[in-house]
Amino acid sequence: MNTPKTVVAAAILSADGKQVLAARRTFPAEAAGRWELPGGKVEESETPEAALVREIGEELGCLIEVLDWMQGESAIGAAGSTTGRLIAATARVVAGEPRPREHDQVLWLAAEDLDSVDWLEPDRPFLDPLRHVLGVPEEATVRGIFFDEDDARSAAATLEREGWTAKVSRERYQGEDDDEDHPWSVETDAPELVLELLVDEHDGWLDIPEGPPDDSIAPEPVELPDNPKRIKRPDLGSGS
Ligand SMILES: Nc1nc2c([nH]c(=O)n2[C@H]2C[C@H](O)[C@@H](COP(=O)(O)OP(=O)(O)OP(=O)(O)O)O2)c(=O)[nH]1
């Protein structure tokens, strides 16, 4: 019986750390057109790290530095006939530019675009950890404020159960008149409507950051007269 091969894959991060490189396979037929983190099999007497650097050199013609191995691994192969295990590490390019030699396309994907391509099955468990590495975009977060820690934590648990991120923290002192009763905040990437339902349920409120004034709703400027206005007096009649 063949021992399952270890396949190493690289989540190559862009220089600003906000995007990851996805690559589209061209073979075998059943995987062609689907997306993966580039990489390949670890050879005998090779460390996973050395294999990853070698594979990326061969496939993309650039030199990478391996940063961190991500938690977990997934099985490669059809159910019941596992042919290998996939592990993945974050990495950065230290020389050259990634240009596909074996893949027919590569794409830089931000956290919010990760679900826009058809990943090979074994890569999918790495997408959530990757979303965290890439960071949730600032503008996509909304905050709910709760008086009670229990309410905040239970709202956060509901959000996480539904697949959103949720960060609970204690609000800071607001100033001199502030008392001990600081509310709790829950910051999430869930849509505002989802959080709104939870704050209603838990007696909290939404914290909507004040944006710049919206010009589109500014009132039309009032037209000022150029000359003194003539006030028409009622005609009182000239008498006789
Ligand atoms: N490289 C890579 N392979 C993956 C991923 N996900 C996944 O299921 N696989 C599968 C596809 C292949 O069956 C196997 C790795 O094959 P490969 O063709 O990339 O590896 P390799 O360069 O060492 O292949 P070889 O031509 O030397 O045999 O793992 C992934 O994210 N990256």
PDBQT file of the ligand as one rigid body, heavy atoms in Angstrom, charges set to zero:
ROOT
HETATM    1  N1  LIG A 301      -0.151  21.978  -5.329  1.00  0.00    +0.000 N 
HETATM    2  C1  LIG A 301      -1.361  21.797  -4.817  1.00  0.00    +0.000 A 
HETATM    3  N2  LIG A 301      -1.981  20.613  -5.007  1.00  0.00    +0.000 NA
HETATM    4  C2  LIG A 301      -3.184  20.464  -4.505  1.00  0.00    +0.000 A 
HETATM    5  C3  LIG A 301      -3.828  21.503  -3.798  1.00  0.00    +0.000 A 
HETATM    6  N3  LIG A 301      -5.037  21.065  -3.400  1.00  0.00    +0.000 N 
HETATM    7  C4  LIG A 301      -5.165  19.800  -3.867  1.00  0.00    +0.000 A 
HETATM    8  O1  LIG A 301      -6.112  19.060  -3.729  1.00  0.00    +0.000 OA
HETATM    9  N4  LIG A 301      -4.017  19.425  -4.542  1.00  0.00    +0.000 N 
HETATM   10  C5  LIG A 301      -3.803  18.131  -5.171  1.00  0.00    +0.000 C 
HETATM   11  C6  LIG A 301      -3.749  18.177  -6.656  1.00  0.00    +0.000 C 
HETATM   12  C7  LIG A 301      -2.803  17.064  -6.970  1.00  0.00    +0.000 C 
HETATM   13  O2  LIG A 301      -3.545  15.852  -6.977  1.00  0.00    +0.000 OA
HETATM   14  C8  LIG A 301      -1.851  17.025  -5.799  1.00  0.00    +0.000 C 
HETATM   15  C9  LIG A 301      -0.568  17.763  -6.015  1.00  0.00    +0.000 C 
HETATM   16  O3  LIG A 301      -0.151  17.653  -7.281  1.00  0.00    +0.000 OA
HETATM   17  P1  LIG A 301       0.863  18.652  -7.979  1.00  0.00    +0.000 P 
HETATM   18  O4  LIG A 301       0.802  18.320  -9.433  1.00  0.00    +0.000 OA
HETATM   19  O5  LIG A 301       0.608  20.047  -7.608  1.00  0.00    +0.000 OA
HETATM   20  O6  LIG A 301       2.225  18.221  -7.301  1.00  0.00    +0.000 OA
HETATM   21  P2  LIG A 301       3.641  18.042  -7.985  1.00  0.00    +0.000 P 
HETATM   22  O7  LIG A 301       3.975  19.319  -8.686  1.00  0.00    +0.000 OA
HETATM   23  O8  LIG A 301       4.552  17.548  -6.929  1.00  0.00    +0.000 OA
HETATM   24  O9  LIG A 301       3.271  16.927  -9.035  1.00  0.00    +0.000 OA
HETATM   25  P3  LIG A 301       4.139  15.995  -9.925  1.00  0.00    +0.000 P 
HETATM   26  O10 LIG A 301       3.884  16.504 -11.301  1.00  0.00    +0.000 OA
HETATM   27  O11 LIG A 301       5.545  16.071  -9.448  1.00  0.00    +0.000 OA
HETATM   28  O12 LIG A 301       3.478  14.667  -9.682  1.00  0.00    +0.000 OA
HETATM   29  O13 LIG A 301      -2.548  17.624  -4.735  1.00  0.00    +0.000 OA
HETATM   30  C10 LIG A 301      -3.174  22.711  -3.611  1.00  0.00    +0.000 A 
HETATM   31  O14 LIG A 301      -3.668  23.664  -3.001  1.00  0.00    +0.000 OA
HETATM   32  N5  LIG A 301      -1.935  22.831  -4.127  1.00  0.00    +0.000 N 
ENDROOT
TORSDOF 0
